[in-house]
């Protein structure tokens, strides 16, 4: 558990605290899988090339990929692909397990992967953890009329 220190309001989290927030990291990935910040992107081939599946891409061809649609494809994410399920990103011990950058293309992949990816995750986790820390959370009471 994070050892956040209250230094006023909200809590202050260390880098190590943020790194240990595996479920939050998984929740952010799952949110971006279903609602990517850039829903589609394209590139232009400077030279002839071949895609991993053998498709020839000739010089000048525009290749477009659609992370929004990819995040909803059963062939990529399974039959529960439309469900919000952060657990798909966790191992049996609750530790975050990253997916291939070509499967989860929100930050692109290969030589063009976003150089700010790790910083973006730290910032997103800090903001989310700070917001959640502003609320008093309680377990639900079973057998209540609510």
N, CA and C of each residue as an Amber inpcrd file, in Angstrom:
protein
   438
   0.8370000  -1.1890000   0.0000000   0.0000000   0.0000000   0.0000000
   0.8800000   1.2500000   0.0000000   0.4810000   2.2810000  -0.7240000
   1.2530000   3.5250000  -0.7310000   1.3030000   4.1510000   0.6540000
   2.4120000   4.7480000   0.9670000   2.6050000   5.4350000   2.2370000
   2.5200000   6.9440000   1.9880000   1.4080000   7.3950000   1.4400000
   1.2520000   8.8060000   1.1200000   1.2210000   9.6320000   2.4050000
   1.8120000  10.8100000   2.3170000   1.8650000  11.7050000   3.4700000
   0.9780000  12.9150000   3.2190000   0.1510000  13.2430000   4.1980000
  -0.7090000  14.3960000   4.0540000   0.1200000  15.6320000   4.3810000
   0.2820000  16.4520000   3.3690000   1.0520000  17.6930000   3.4750000
   0.0940000  18.8110000   3.1110000  -0.9810000  18.9200000   3.8720000
  -2.0550000  19.8140000   3.4640000  -3.0940000  18.9670000   2.7750000
  -3.5760000  19.4530000   1.6660000  -4.6420000  18.7540000   0.9650000
  -4.4370000  18.8760000  -0.5230000  -4.4240000  17.8970000  -1.3270000
  -4.6170000  16.4790000  -1.0900000  -3.3450000  15.7770000  -0.6400000
  -3.3710000  14.4520000  -0.6290000  -2.1950000  13.6730000  -0.2390000
  -1.0560000  13.8820000  -1.2260000   0.1590000  13.7090000  -0.7270000
   1.3440000  13.7930000  -1.5790000   1.8680000  12.3700000  -1.7530000
   2.0380000  11.9500000  -3.0030000   2.4890000  10.5950000  -3.3030000
   3.9170000  10.6380000  -3.8310000   4.7250000   9.6890000  -3.4040000
   6.0890000   9.5820000  -3.9280000   6.0530000   8.8360000  -5.2610000
   7.1570000   8.8780000  -5.9810000   7.2840000   8.1430000  -7.2340000
   7.0810000   6.6510000  -6.9800000   7.6430000   6.1370000  -5.8960000
   7.5070000   4.7200000  -5.5560000   6.0550000   4.3740000  -5.2560000
   5.3400000   5.2820000  -4.5630000   3.9120000   5.0650000  -4.3130000
   3.1710000   4.8860000  -5.6310000   3.4270000   5.7840000  -6.5660000
   2.7330000   5.7620000  -7.8470000   3.0890000   4.5070000  -8.6430000
   4.3520000   4.0920000  -8.5730000   4.7800000   2.8850000  -9.2880000
   4.0910000   1.6370000  -8.7280000   3.7350000   1.6590000  -7.4570000
   3.1260000   0.4840000  -6.8250000   1.6110000   0.4090000  -7.0350000
   1.0260000   1.3720000  -7.6990000  -0.4300000   1.4040000  -7.9120000
  -0.8090000   0.6100000  -9.1670000  -0.6950000  -0.7040000  -9.0660000
  -0.9090000  -1.5880000 -10.2060000  -2.3550000  -1.5740000 -10.6910000
  -3.3060000  -1.6160000  -9.7760000  -4.7130000  -1.6400000 -10.2010000
  -5.0950000  -0.3160000 -10.8580000  -4.5870000   0.7700000 -10.3490000
  -4.8540000   2.0690000 -10.9730000  -4.2410000   2.1110000 -12.3670000
  -3.0270000   1.6170000 -12.5220000  -2.3760000   1.5750000 -13.8300000
  -3.2180000   0.7400000 -14.8040000  -3.6980000  -0.4100000 -14.3330000
  -4.5400000  -1.2770000 -15.1600000  -5.8450000  -0.5770000 -15.5280000
  -6.4170000   0.1590000 -14.6020000  -7.6710000   0.8780000 -14.8640000
  -7.4750000   1.9750000 -15.9090000  -6.3500000   2.6570000 -15.8380000
  -6.0510000   3.6950000 -16.8290000  -5.8680000   3.0600000 -18.2080000
  -5.1490000   1.9610000 -18.2790000  -4.9570000   1.2750000 -19.5650000
  -6.2870000   0.8010000 -20.1220000  -7.1240000   0.2510000 -19.2660000
  -8.4210000  -0.2450000 -19.7130000  -9.2950000   0.9110000 -20.2050000
  -9.2300000   2.0400000 -19.5210000  -9.9740000   3.2300000 -19.9790000
  -9.4890000   3.6770000 -21.3480000  -8.1640000   3.7040000 -21.5280000
  -7.6210000   4.1400000 -22.8160000  -7.8070000   3.0880000 -23.9030000
  -7.9140000   1.8200000 -23.5320000  -8.2120000   0.7810000 -24.5200000
  -9.5850000   1.0500000 -25.1320000 -10.5550000   1.3730000 -24.2850000
 -11.9150000   1.6160000 -24.7620000 -12.1270000   3.0330000 -25.2750000
 -11.4150000   3.9880000 -24.7260000 -11.5620000   5.4000000 -25.1180000
 -10.1880000   6.0350000 -25.3200000  -9.4940000   5.6450000 -26.3940000
  -8.1410000   6.1630000 -26.6150000  -8.1520000   7.6680000 -26.8750000
  -7.1360000   8.3830000 -26.3810000  -7.0710000   9.8310000 -26.5960000
  -6.9470000  10.2060000 -28.0680000  -6.3380000   9.3500000 -28.8750000
  -6.2540000   9.5470000 -30.3370000  -6.9390000   8.3290000 -30.9500000
  -8.2210000   8.4670000 -31.3620000  -8.9710000   7.3000000 -31.8140000
  -8.5320000   6.7010000 -33.1470000  -7.8680000   7.4760000 -33.9970000
  -7.3030000   6.9300000 -35.2300000  -6.0810000   7.7330000 -35.6180000
  -5.1670000   7.0710000 -36.3270000  -3.9130000   7.7100000 -36.7080000
  -3.4640000   7.1330000 -38.0430000  -2.6520000   7.8790000 -38.7480000
  -2.1430000   7.3620000 -40.0190000  -0.6960000   7.7910000 -40.2100000
  -0.0330000   7.0400000 -41.0500000   1.3640000   7.2990000 -41.4040000
   1.4820000   7.1920000 -42.9200000   2.4880000   7.8510000 -43.4640000
   2.7850000   7.7450000 -44.8960000   4.1300000   7.0310000 -45.0620000
   4.1540000   6.0760000 -45.9770000   5.3770000   5.3200000 -46.2240000
   6.3500000   6.1660000 -47.0280000   7.5400000   6.3790000 -46.5000000
   8.5870000   7.1060000 -47.2230000   9.2540000   6.2170000 -48.2680000
   9.2560000   4.9100000 -47.9900000   9.8610000   3.9150000 -48.8940000
   8.9270000   2.7170000 -48.9730000   9.1280000   1.8830000 -49.9460000
   8.3920000   0.6170000 -49.9950000   8.6930000  -0.1590000 -48.7190000
   7.6740000  -0.8440000 -48.2060000   7.8430000  -1.5970000 -46.9720000
   6.8890000  -2.7880000 -46.9920000   7.0590000  -3.6700000 -46.0280000
   6.1860000  -4.8260000 -45.8920000   5.7090000  -4.8820000 -44.4490000
   4.3850000  -4.9850000 -44.2410000   3.8220000  -5.1070000 -42.8990000
   4.0990000  -6.5050000 -42.3560000   4.0030000  -6.6780000 -41.0320000
   4.2880000  -7.9880000 -40.4390000   3.4670000  -9.1420000 -41.0260000
   2.2640000  -8.8410000 -41.5340000   1.4450000  -9.9120000 -42.1090000
   1.7650000 -10.1830000 -43.5810000   2.7790000  -9.4930000 -44.1250000
   3.1850000  -9.7020000 -45.5030000   2.6040000  -8.7210000 -46.5110000
   1.7640000  -7.8160000 -46.0630000   1.1550000  -6.8350000 -46.9540000
   2.2020000  -5.8450000 -47.4530000   2.2660000  -5.6700000 -48.7680000
   3.1990000  -4.7130000 -49.3690000   2.6230000  -3.3020000 -49.2400000
   3.4490000  -2.3740000 -48.7550000   3.0820000  -0.9580000 -48.6640000
   4.0620000  -0.2140000 -49.5560000   3.5460000   0.3850000 -50.6140000
   4.4280000   1.0820000 -51.5500000   4.6840000   2.5160000 -51.0900000
   5.7830000   3.0700000 -51.5300000   6.1780000   4.4350000 -51.1990000
   5.0070000   5.3870000 -51.4750000   4.7470000   6.2640000 -50.4890000
   3.6730000   7.2450000 -50.6250000   2.3140000   6.7800000 -50.1380000
   2.1990000   5.5030000 -49.8270000   0.9210000   4.9620000 -49.3540000
   0.6390000   5.4420000 -47.9390000  -0.6080000   5.7900000 -47.6990000
  -1.0450000   6.1780000 -46.3640000  -1.6190000   4.9450000 -45.6750000
  -1.1010000   4.6380000 -44.5020000  -1.5770000   3.5080000 -43.7100000
  -2.2390000   4.0770000 -42.4600000  -3.4890000   3.7130000 -42.2560000
  -4.2450000   4.2190000 -41.1150000  -4.5720000   3.0610000 -40.1750000
  -4.4510000   3.3040000 -38.8860000  -4.8980000   2.3240000 -37.9000000
  -5.8490000   3.0200000 -36.9440000  -6.6930000   2.2420000 -36.3010000
  -7.8220000   2.7730000 -35.5480000  -7.8350000   2.1990000 -34.1320000
  -7.0910000   2.8030000 -33.1780000  -7.0570000   2.2710000 -31.8130000
  -8.4380000   2.1400000 -31.1620000  -9.3710000   3.0210000 -31.5250000
 -10.7260000   2.9320000 -30.9610000 -11.3750000   1.6090000 -31.3630000
 -11.3000000   1.2750000 -32.6450000 -11.8830000   0.0150000 -33.1190000
 -11.0770000  -1.1800000 -32.6140000  -9.7460000  -1.0560000 -32.6020000
  -8.8940000  -2.1530000 -32.1460000  -9.2150000  -2.5420000 -30.7030000
  -9.5400000  -1.5570000 -29.8670000  -9.8650000  -1.8130000 -28.4630000
 -11.1730000  -2.5420000 -28.2720000 -11.9600000  -2.6740000 -29.3300000
 -13.2590000  -3.3280000 -29.2790000 -13.3210000  -4.5900000 -30.1350000
 -12.1660000  -5.0790000 -30.5430000 -12.1340000  -6.2590000 -31.4040000
 -11.9460000  -7.5360000 -30.5840000 -12.9030000  -8.4470000 -30.7080000
 -12.8200000  -9.7260000 -29.9950000 -11.5910000 -10.5160000 -30.4310000
 -11.1810000 -10.3710000 -31.6790000 -10.0040000 -11.0940000 -32.1630000
  -8.7290000 -10.6500000 -31.4370000  -8.7290000  -9.4390000 -30.9100000
  -7.5590000  -8.9100000 -30.2060000  -7.7010000  -9.0700000 -28.6930000
  -8.8870000  -8.7180000 -28.1400000  -9.0710000  -8.6360000 -26.6960000
  -9.9640000  -9.7240000 -26.1080000 -10.5410000 -10.5740000 -26.9360000
 -11.4040000 -11.6460000 -26.4310000 -12.8740000 -11.2670000 -26.4950000
 -13.7170000 -12.2280000 -26.1630000 -15.1570000 -12.0200000 -26.2830000
 -15.7020000 -10.9890000 -25.2960000 -14.9670000 -10.7020000 -24.2520000
 -15.4020000  -9.6880000 -23.2810000 -14.8160000  -8.3090000 -23.6030000
 -14.4430000  -8.0910000 -24.8610000 -13.7460000  -6.8600000 -25.2640000
 -14.5450000  -5.5800000 -25.0220000 -15.8680000  -5.6660000 -24.9280000
 -16.6760000  -4.4600000 -24.6990000 -16.8450000  -4.1560000 -23.2190000
 -16.3790000  -5.0350000 -22.3620000 -16.4860000  -4.8290000 -20.9200000
 -15.2690000  -4.0750000 -20.3920000 -15.5090000  -3.1950000 -19.4250000
 -14.4260000  -2.5250000 -18.7070000 -13.9220000  -3.5070000 -17.6640000
 -12.7140000  -4.0050000 -17.8720000 -12.1870000  -5.0700000 -17.0190000
 -10.6950000  -4.8480000 -16.7730000 -10.3280000  -4.0170000 -15.7870000
  -8.9110000  -3.7580000 -15.5000000  -8.1170000  -5.0290000 -15.1830000
  -8.7880000  -6.0630000 -14.7070000  -8.1050000  -7.3010000 -14.3380000
  -7.4020000  -7.9540000 -15.5290000  -7.8080000  -7.6290000 -16.7580000
  -7.1440000  -8.2190000 -17.9340000  -5.6860000  -7.7720000 -18.0180000
  -5.3140000  -6.7250000 -17.2850000  -3.9610000  -6.1750000 -17.3040000
  -3.1250000  -6.6480000 -16.1140000  -3.6880000  -7.4870000 -15.2410000
  -3.0090000  -7.9010000 -14.0140000  -2.6990000  -9.3960000 -14.0280000
  -1.5920000  -9.7680000 -13.3860000  -1.2940000 -11.1940000 -13.2400000
  -2.0260000 -11.7260000 -12.0090000  -1.8130000 -12.9900000 -11.7080000
  -2.5260000 -13.6270000 -10.5930000  -2.1570000 -13.0320000  -9.2340000
  -1.0770000 -12.2550000  -9.1520000  -0.6670000 -11.6180000  -7.8950000
  -1.0820000 -10.1520000  -7.8260000  -1.7750000  -9.6740000  -8.8540000
  -2.2370000  -8.2880000  -8.8660000  -1.2370000  -7.2950000  -9.4130000
  -0.1680000  -7.7960000 -10.0470000   0.8360000  -6.9130000 -10.6290000
   0.4850000  -6.5940000 -12.0820000   0.7240000  -5.3580000 -12.4830000
   0.4380000  -4.9160000 -13.8340000   1.3060000  -5.6760000 -14.8410000
   0.6900000  -6.1340000 -15.9210000   1.3990000  -6.8200000 -17.0040000
   1.1130000  -6.0530000 -18.2940000   2.1110000  -5.3780000 -18.8580000
   1.8750000  -4.6150000 -20.0860000   1.5600000  -5.5260000 -21.2710000
   0.7770000  -5.0000000 -22.1990000   0.4650000  -5.6930000 -23.4460000
   1.4080000  -5.1720000 -24.5330000   1.4600000  -5.8670000 -25.6290000
   2.2570000  -5.4270000 -26.7710000   1.8100000  -4.0330000 -27.2220000
   2.7680000  -3.1890000 -27.5650000   2.4370000  -1.8460000 -28.0530000
   1.7520000  -1.8950000 -29.4140000   1.7460000  -3.0410000 -30.0550000
   1.0490000  -3.1860000 -31.3290000  -0.3790000  -3.6720000 -31.0960000
  -0.6350000  -4.2770000 -29.9500000  -1.9870000  -4.6730000 -29.5520000
  -2.6800000  -3.4840000 -28.8930000  -1.9760000  -2.8140000 -28.0080000
  -2.4620000  -1.6220000 -27.2960000  -1.6900000  -0.4390000 -27.8670000
  -2.1860000   0.0860000 -28.9780000  -1.4390000   1.0790000 -29.7700000
  -1.6990000   2.5210000 -29.3670000  -2.1980000   2.7460000 -28.1670000
  -2.5150000   4.1020000 -27.7160000  -1.2860000   5.0120000 -27.7420000
  -0.1290000   4.4720000 -27.4050000   1.1140000   5.2510000 -27.4070000
   1.9880000   4.9080000 -28.6150000   1.3680000   4.3160000 -29.6190000
   2.0400000   3.8380000 -30.8270000   3.0060000   2.7070000 -30.4610000
   3.8400000   2.2990000 -31.3920000   4.7260000   1.1810000 -31.1140000
   5.9710000   1.2380000 -31.9640000   6.8770000   0.3350000 -31.6880000
   8.1190000   0.2710000 -32.4490000   8.9580000   1.5180000 -32.2650000
   9.5770000   1.9440000 -33.3570000  10.4700000   3.1060000 -33.3120000
   9.7190000   4.4040000 -33.0230000   8.4050000   4.4160000 -33.2210000
   7.6230000   5.6370000 -33.0220000   6.8630000   5.6690000 -31.6920000
   7.2340000   4.8030000 -30.7560000   6.5350000   4.8060000 -29.4710000
   6.7300000   6.1560000 -28.7830000   5.7260000   6.6060000 -28.1000000
   5.7380000   7.9110000 -27.4370000   6.8410000   7.9720000 -26.3700000
   7.7210000   8.9390000 -26.4840000   8.8140000   9.0580000 -25.5060000
   8.2960000   9.5220000 -24.1430000   7.1140000  10.0950000 -24.0940000
   6.5420000  10.5680000 -22.8400000   5.5750000   9.5990000 -22.1870000
   5.5300000   8.3600000 -22.6690000   4.5750000   7.3730000 -22.1650000
   4.6720000   7.1830000 -20.6520000   5.8630000   6.9290000 -20.1410000
   6.0190000   6.6870000 -18.7020000   5.6500000   7.9190000 -17.8790000
   6.0390000   9.0990000 -18.3590000   5.6800000  10.3350000 -17.6560000
   4.1680000  10.5410000 -17.6690000   3.5290000  10.2260000 -18.7860000
   2.0780000  10.3670000 -18.8770000   1.3850000   9.4780000 -17.8530000
   1.8660000   8.2360000 -17.7080000   1.2580000   7.3380000 -16.7210000
   1.4560000   7.8560000 -15.3020000   2.6340000   8.3510000 -14.9930000
   2.8810000   8.9030000 -13.6550000   1.9330000  10.0710000 -13.3910000
   1.7840000  10.9560000 -14.3620000   0.8910000  12.1060000 -14.1880000
  -0.5590000  11.6680000 -14.0230000  -1.0090000  10.7300000 -14.8540000
  -2.4000000  10.2600000 -14.7510000  -2.6450000   9.5980000 -13.4030000
  -1.6920000   8.7910000 -12.9410000  -1.8700000   8.1280000 -11.6570000
  -1.8550000   9.1390000 -10.5150000  -0.9910000  10.1410000 -10.6110000
  -0.9380000  11.1510000  -9.5500000  -2.2630000  11.8910000  -9.4370000
  -2.7850000  12.3210000 -10.5740000  -4.0530000  13.0650000 -10.5600000
  -5.1850000  12.1840000 -10.0450000  -5.2900000  10.9580000 -10.5650000
  -6.3650000  10.0680000 -10.1340000  -6.2670000   9.7580000  -8.6400000
  -5.0770000   9.4490000  -8.1600000  -4.8930000   9.1350000  -6.7380000
  -5.1970000  10.3520000  -5.8670000  -4.8000000  11.5290000  -6.3190000
  -5.0810000  12.7510000  -5.5510000  -6.5810000  13.0210000  -5.4820000
  -7.2820000  12.8220000  -6.5870000  -8.7320000  13.0370000  -6.5920000
  -9.4230000  12.0340000  -5.6760000  -9.0640000  10.7640000  -5.7970000
  -9.6770000   9.7330000  -4.9550000  -9.3880000  10.0050000  -3.4800000
  -8.2040000  10.5250000  -3.1680000  -7.8480000  10.7890000  -1.7690000
  -8.7070000  11.8840000  -1.1450000  -9.4030000  12.6400000  -1.9630000
 -10.2680000  13.7230000  -1.4570000 -11.6130000  13.1920000  -0.9480000
 -11.8850000  11.9230000  -1.2080000 -13.1640000  11.3350000  -0.8220000
 -12.9830000  10.3370000   0.2990000 -14.0180000  10.1750000   1.0650000
 -14.0250000   9.1570000   2.1070000 -14.7190000   7.9400000   1.5180000
 -13.9860000   6.8640000   1.3730000 -14.5260000   5.6570000   0.7650000
 -14.8910000   4.6500000   1.8430000 -16.0620000   4.0350000   1.6750000
 -16.5180000   3.0090000   2.6020000 -17.0060000   1.8150000   1.8120000
 -16.8810000   0.6480000   2.4160000 -17.4110000  -0.5590000   1.7860000
 -18.9310000  -0.4670000   1.7890000 -19.5790000  -1.0180000   0.7570000
 -21.0370000  -0.9890000   0.7340000 -21.6180000  -1.8560000   1.8300000
 -22.7410000  -1.4300000   2.3580000 -23.4360000  -2.1960000   3.3930000
 -24.3830000  -3.1550000   2.6790000 -24.2130000  -4.4310000   2.9070000
 -25.0730000  -5.4330000   2.2790000 -26.4450000  -5.4540000   2.9500000
 -27.4180000  -5.8830000   2.2020000 -28.8100000  -5.9630000   2.6700000
 -29.3810000  -4.6080000   3.0390000 -28.8670000  -3.5450000   2.4280000
 -29.4300000  -2.2280000   2.6870000 -30.5200000  -1.9470000   1.6530000
 -31.3510000  -0.9940000   1.9070000 -32.4570000  -0.6760000   1.0020000
 -32.0090000   0.2280000  -0.1310000 -30.7490000   0.6310000  -0.1310000
 -30.2500000   1.5110000  -1.1700000 -29.8280000   0.7240000  -2.3800000
